[in-house]
Amino acid sequence: MLISFTISKTEYIYLNKKESKRASKISLMANINGFFLTVPVNSNDAKLNNFLQNKKNWITKTYEYYKKFNSNFGKKYDDKFYIYYLGEKYRVDIAKDVVNNARISTSINKITFHVINKKNYRKYIKNWYLKQTSIVINERINIFSTLMNVKYTRLKIKDNSTRWGSCSSKGNINFSLYLVAFPIDIIDYVIIHELAHLKEFNHSKKFWEIVMNMDHDYKEKISYLKQYGNLVIL
């Protein structure tokens, strides 16, 4: 459910509230898509209101932060639609056609998606992302798996907006279809991270040593993903 929260005398926002049986305390997170409250089942309103008032400064600052990013880097800007591809921002044009295809104009940073059904353009863009990510991942992962002397069992590109990559104990590696939105060095870090799990299936000191051996700037890549990750999700 949605609950309103007053930012100022003239402005208020909505918070997405969810009750959880697993939650032992109230928690609040935010991303480019909004604010998300998780509260224990049967939590009383007085306790929630007190929590929100204590968080008011943080909520206000975070709201302004994402408001600025939506304006400068968001997908909607001057009534035009934007997406990211290999770290670059591209304006999107949607054109009705008899076949589905995409044309990238790097000189003017524009991608024209020719689609059979314009109502389903987002679905087609997701499929395009999946194909482009598959191409880049399959090329790059072979390089790093050889350098790191590891072998994975299976590779899959998934519609995942919460995890950029994952590795199972069986050696199956998954990557988010949105990875191709990032610069190549960020993509390489995610690949290295998951391949490192084939040697150390944890996040121990030894695991991070394996990652650092391949990418000395891995901490900067982690910060980049935390800061800009939500901007690339459709």
C-alpha positions in Angstrom: 0.0 0.0 0.0 1.0 3.6 -0.5 1.3 6.1 2.4 2.0 9.8 2.0 4.8 11.7 3.6 5.2 15.5 3.8 8.4 16.9 2.4 7.5 20.5 2.8 4.5 22.8 3.1 3.8 22.4 -0.6 5.3 19.0 -1.5 4.7 15.4 -0.4 5.7 12.0 -1.7 4.3 8.5 -1.5 6.1 5.6 0.3 5.5 2.0 -0.7 4.6 0.1 2.5 4.9 -3.7 2.9 4.2 -5.8 5.9 6.6 -8.7 6.4 6.4 -11.7 8.8 10.2 -11.9 8.6 10.8 -8.3 9.6 11.8 -7.7 13.2 12.0 -3.9 12.8 10.9 -1.1 10.5 13.3 -0.5 7.6 13.4 2.0 4.7 15.2 1.9 1.4 15.1 4.1 -1.7 16.1 3.9 -5.3 15.2 5.7 -8.5 11.8 4.1 -8.5 10.8 5.4 -5.1 10.8 4.8 -1.3 10.1 1.3 0.1 9.0 0.7 3.7 9.1 -2.8 5.3 7.3 -3.1 8.6 6.7 -6.0 11.0 3.2 -7.5 10.9 0.8 -5.6 13.2 3.3 -2.7 13.7 1.4 0.2 15.2 1.0 3.6 13.5 2.5 5.6 16.3 5.8 3.7 16.1 5.8 4.0 12.3 5.2 7.8 12.4 8.0 8.2 14.9 10.3 6.2 12.7 9.5 8.4 9.7 9.9 11.7 11.6 13.4 10.6 12.7 14.2 9.8 9.1 12.8 13.0 7.7 16.1 14.6 6.9 17.4 11.5 5.2 14.1 11.1 3.2 14.3 14.7 2.1 17.9 14.6 1.0 17.4 11.2 -0.8 14.3 12.5 -2.5 16.2 15.6 -3.8 19.1 13.3 -4.9 17.0 11.1 -7.1 14.9 14.0 -8.3 18.2 15.5 -9.7 19.3 12.2 -11.2 15.9 11.7 -12.8 16.3 15.2 -14.4 19.9 14.8 -15.6 20.2 11.1 -16.3 16.8 9.6 -16.1 15.0 7.8 -19.0 12.4 10.6 -19.4 14.0 14.0 -20.2 12.4 16.7 -22.3 9.5 14.3 -23.2 12.0 11.9 -24.9 13.0 8.4 -23.9 16.6 7.4 -23.1 18.4 4.2 -22.4 22.0 3.3 -21.8 24.3 1.1 -23.9 28.0 0.4 -23.0 28.0 3.4 -20.7 26.6 5.9 -23.2 23.2 7.6 -23.0 21.1 7.1 -26.2 17.9 8.7 -27.2 15.3 6.2 -28.3 12.9 6.5 -31.2 10.1 4.0 -31.7 9.0 3.3 -35.3 6.2 1.0 -36.4 7.5 -1.6 -38.9 6.8 -5.0 -40.4 9.7 -6.6 -38.5 11.4 -6.0 -35.2 15.0 -4.6 -35.4 17.1 -1.9 -34.0 19.5 0.6 -35.6 22.2 2.3 -33.5 23.4 5.8 -34.6 26.5 6.4 -32.5 27.3 9.7 -34.1 24.1 11.2 -32.7 23.6 8.8 -29.8 20.3 7.5 -31.0 18.8 4.0 -31.2 15.8 3.5 -33.4 13.7 0.5 -32.5 11.5 -0.7 -35.4 8.7 -2.7 -33.9 5.6 -4.5 -35.1 3.5 -3.5 -32.1 4.4 -0.1 -30.6 2.5 -0.9 -27.4 5.0 -3.6 -26.7 8.1 -1.5 -27.3 9.5 -2.0 -23.8 9.3 -5.8 -24.2 11.3 -5.5 -27.5 13.9 -3.3 -25.9 14.4 -5.8 -23.1 14.9 -8.6 -25.7 17.4 -6.3 -27.5 19.3 -5.8 -24.2 19.3 -9.6 -23.6 20.8 -10.2 -27.1 23.4 -7.5 -26.7 24.4 -8.6 -23.2 24.7 -12.2 -24.4 27.1 -11.2 -27.2 29.3 -9.1 -24.9 29.3 -11.6 -22.0 30.1 -14.6 -24.2 33.0 -12.8 -25.7 34.4 -11.4 -22.4 33.8 -14.4 -20.1 35.9 -16.6 -22.4 38.8 -14.2 -22.0 38.6 -14.0 -18.2 37.8 -17.7 -17.6 41.1 -18.5 -19.4 43.1 -15.9 -17.5 41.7 -17.1 -14.2 41.9 -20.8 -15.1 38.4 -21.6 -14.2 35.5 -23.4 -16.0 31.8 -22.7 -15.5 29.1 -25.2 -16.2 26.3 -23.1 -17.7 25.8 -19.5 -18.6 22.4 -17.7 -18.7 21.3 -14.1 -19.2 18.2 -13.4 -17.1 15.7 -10.6 -16.6 17.1 -9.6 -13.2 17.1 -6.1 -11.9 18.3 -6.8 -8.4 21.4 -8.9 -9.0 23.9 -8.2 -11.7 25.3 -11.7 -11.5 25.2 -14.9 -9.5 27.0 -18.2 -9.3 25.7 -21.5 -8.0 27.7 -24.2 -6.2 27.2 -26.3 -9.4 29.1 -23.7 -11.5 26.1 -22.2 -13.2 26.5 -18.5 -13.8 23.7 -16.0 -14.4 24.0 -12.3 -15.5 21.4 -9.6 -15.7 20.3 -8.6 -19.2 20.9 -5.0 -18.3 24.7 -5.4 -17.9 25.3 -4.2 -21.5 24.0 -0.8 -20.3 27.3 -0.3 -18.4 30.8 0.5 -19.6 33.0 -2.5 -20.5 35.2 -2.2 -17.5 32.1 -2.5 -15.2 30.9 -5.5 -17.2 34.4 -7.1 -16.8 34.3 -6.6 -13.0 30.9 -8.4 -12.7 32.3 -11.3 -14.8 35.4 -11.5 -12.7 33.4 -11.4 -9.5 31.2 -14.4 -10.6 34.2 -16.4 -11.9 36.0 -15.8 -8.7 33.2 -17.7 -6.9 34.2 -20.8 -8.8 37.4 -20.7 -6.7 35.9 -19.3 -3.5 32.2 -19.7 -3.0 31.9 -16.9 -0.5 33.0 -13.3 0.1 36.0 -14.1 2.2 39.3 -12.2 2.2 40.7 -14.8 -0.1 37.8 -14.2 -2.5 38.5 -10.5 -2.7 42.2 -11.2 -3.2 41.3 -13.2 -6.3 39.1 -10.4 -7.6 41.8 -7.8 -6.8 44.4 -9.8 -8.7 42.3 -9.4 -11.8 40.9 -5.9 -11.1 42.8 -3.5 -8.8 40.0 -0.9 -9.0 37.2 -3.3 -8.1 36.0 -1.1 -5.2 35.4 1.7 -7.5 33.3 -0.6 -9.7 31.2 -1.6 -6.7 30.6 2.0 -5.9 29.7 2.7 -9.5 27.1 -0.1 -9.6 25.5 1.1 -6.3 25.3 4.7 -7.5 24.1 4.2 -11.1 22.7 0.7 -11.2 19.0 1.7 -10.8 19.3 4.2 -13.7 19.5 1.6 -16.3 16.5 -0.5 -15.4 13.4 -0.2 -17.7 
